[in-house]
Amino acid sequence: MAIINDQDKAILRELQGDLPLEPRPFARIAARVGISEEYLMQRINAMMDEGIIRRFAAILRHQKAGYTVNAMVAWKVEPEQIDRIGMKFAACEQVSHCYLREVPADFDKNLFTMVHCRSEEELNKLVTNMSELLGLEDYAIISSEHEYKKTSMRYF
């Protein structure tokens, strides 16, 4: 298991936030941590190689981009089909999250997908297509009505 020292924690703390909107954002991050930009890039690459950083990506503010209809779709999937279907759903571009969850005995849906669409019509069409593609007829669409909080997890 990789050991995360205080300097790596400082780097990770900076990377968890928004990158500065400037030509060399990593130079500013390096300066805040007290290291060179070159060394910062070496540490980022090393932490990615070690699996400490899983991915480095932009996060789209889906509502500002016009994806205002969001829903969690809960699917009933037989245990022997979970991995196959979960991987199919995970490959769908409109699915941002796909989870197998432990659920109460009185709720028989076990695979959950979070989808983002531009309209209710698009949502219904997407879910119908997903259902037909994988032969799943037992599902529930749980639409979002209001977002109270949405932040990325901060670990350090």
C-alpha positions in Angstrom: 0.0 0.0 0.0 1.3 3.4 -0.9 2.2 5.9 1.8 0.9 9.4 1.5 3.2 11.9 3.2 2.3 15.5 4.2 3.6 16.9 0.9 1.4 14.5 -1.1 -1.6 15.4 1.1 -1.0 19.1 0.3 -0.8 18.3 -3.4 -4.0 16.3 -3.2 -5.7 19.0 -1.2 -5.0 21.5 -4.0 -6.1 19.1 -6.8 -9.4 18.4 -5.1 -10.5 21.9 -5.8 -11.0 23.8 -9.0 -7.9 24.4 -11.1 -7.0 28.1 -11.5 -8.3 29.4 -14.9 -5.0 30.5 -16.3 -2.4 29.4 -18.8 -0.3 27.4 -16.3 -2.6 26.3 -13.4 -0.1 23.7 -12.1 2.5 26.4 -11.6 0.2 28.2 -9.2 -0.6 24.9 -7.4 3.1 24.1 -7.1 3.9 27.5 -5.7 1.1 27.1 -3.0 2.6 23.7 -2.1 6.1 25.0 -2.1 7.6 22.8 -4.9 8.5 23.2 -8.5 5.9 22.7 -11.3 8.1 19.9 -12.7 8.2 18.1 -9.4 4.4 18.5 -8.9 3.8 16.9 -12.3 6.1 14.0 -11.3 4.2 13.5 -8.1 0.8 13.6 -9.8 2.0 11.0 -12.3 3.5 8.8 -9.6 0.3 9.0 -7.5 -1.7 8.0 -10.6 0.7 5.1 -11.3 0.3 4.0 -7.6 -3.5 4.2 -7.7 -3.7 6.9 -5.2 -5.3 9.2 -7.8 -7.7 7.2 -9.8 -8.5 9.8 -12.4 -8.1 13.4 -13.2 -11.0 15.0 -15.0 -13.1 18.0 -15.5 -16.5 18.0 -13.9 -19.4 19.3 -15.9 -22.0 21.4 -14.1 -24.8 19.4 -15.9 -27.6 21.8 -15.0 -25.7 24.8 -16.4 -25.0 22.7 -19.6 -28.8 22.2 -20.0 -29.1 18.8 -18.5 -31.9 19.8 -16.1 -33.8 16.5 -15.8 -32.0 14.1 -13.6 -33.2 10.8 -12.2 -32.0 7.7 -10.3 -33.2 4.6 -12.0 -33.5 1.6 -9.8 -33.4 -1.7 -11.6 -34.2 -5.2 -10.5 -31.4 -7.4 -11.9 -30.8 -11.1 -11.1 -27.6 -11.6 -9.2 -25.9 -13.7 -11.9 -26.5 -10.8 -14.4 -25.3 -7.9 -12.2 -21.7 -7.6 -13.5 -22.7 -7.9 -17.2 -25.6 -5.4 -17.0 -23.7 -3.1 -14.6 -20.9 -2.8 -17.1 -23.4 -2.2 -20.0 -25.0 0.6 -18.0 -21.6 2.0 -17.0 -20.7 2.4 -20.7 -23.8 4.4 -21.4 -22.8 8.1 -21.9 -25.9 9.5 -20.1 -25.2 7.4 -17.0 -23.0 9.3 -14.5 -23.1 6.7 -11.7 -23.9 3.0 -11.7 -24.0 1.2 -8.3 -25.0 -2.2 -7.0 -26.5 -1.5 -3.6 -27.6 -3.5 -0.6 -31.3 -2.6 -0.2 -34.0 -3.3 2.4 -36.0 -6.6 1.9 -39.1 -4.7 0.9 -37.3 -2.9 -1.9 -36.4 -5.4 -4.7 -34.4 -3.1 -6.9 -30.6 -3.6 -6.6 -28.8 -1.8 -9.4 -28.9 2.0 -9.6 -28.1 4.3 -12.4 -28.0 8.1 -12.3 -29.0 9.6 -15.6 -29.0 13.2 -16.9 -31.2 14.4 -19.7 -32.4 17.7 -21.2 -36.2 16.9 -21.0 -38.7 14.5 -19.5 -39.3 13.1 -23.0 -35.5 12.4 -23.4 -35.5 10.7 -19.9 -38.4 8.4 -20.7 -36.9 7.5 -24.1 -33.5 6.8 -22.6 -34.9 4.6 -19.8 -37.1 2.7 -22.3 -34.1 2.1 -24.6 -32.0 0.9 -21.6 -34.8 -1.4 -20.5 -35.3 -2.9 -24.0 -31.6 -3.2 -24.7 -31.0 -5.3 -21.7 -34.3 -7.0 -21.3 -35.1 -5.4 -17.9 -38.8 -4.7 -17.3 -38.7 -4.1 -13.6 -37.4 -0.7 -12.7 -38.4 2.6 -11.0 -37.6 6.1 -12.1 -36.9 8.3 -9.1 -36.7 11.9 -10.5 -34.8 14.7 -8.8 -37.1 17.5 -7.7 -34.6 19.8 -6.0 -30.9 19.8 -5.4 -30.0 20.9 -1.9 -26.3 20.1 -2.0 -23.8 18.8 -4.5 -20.1 18.9 -3.8 -17.1 16.7 -4.6 -15.8 14.7 -1.7 -12.7 16.3 0.0 -10.4 13.8 1.6 -7.6 16.0 2.9 
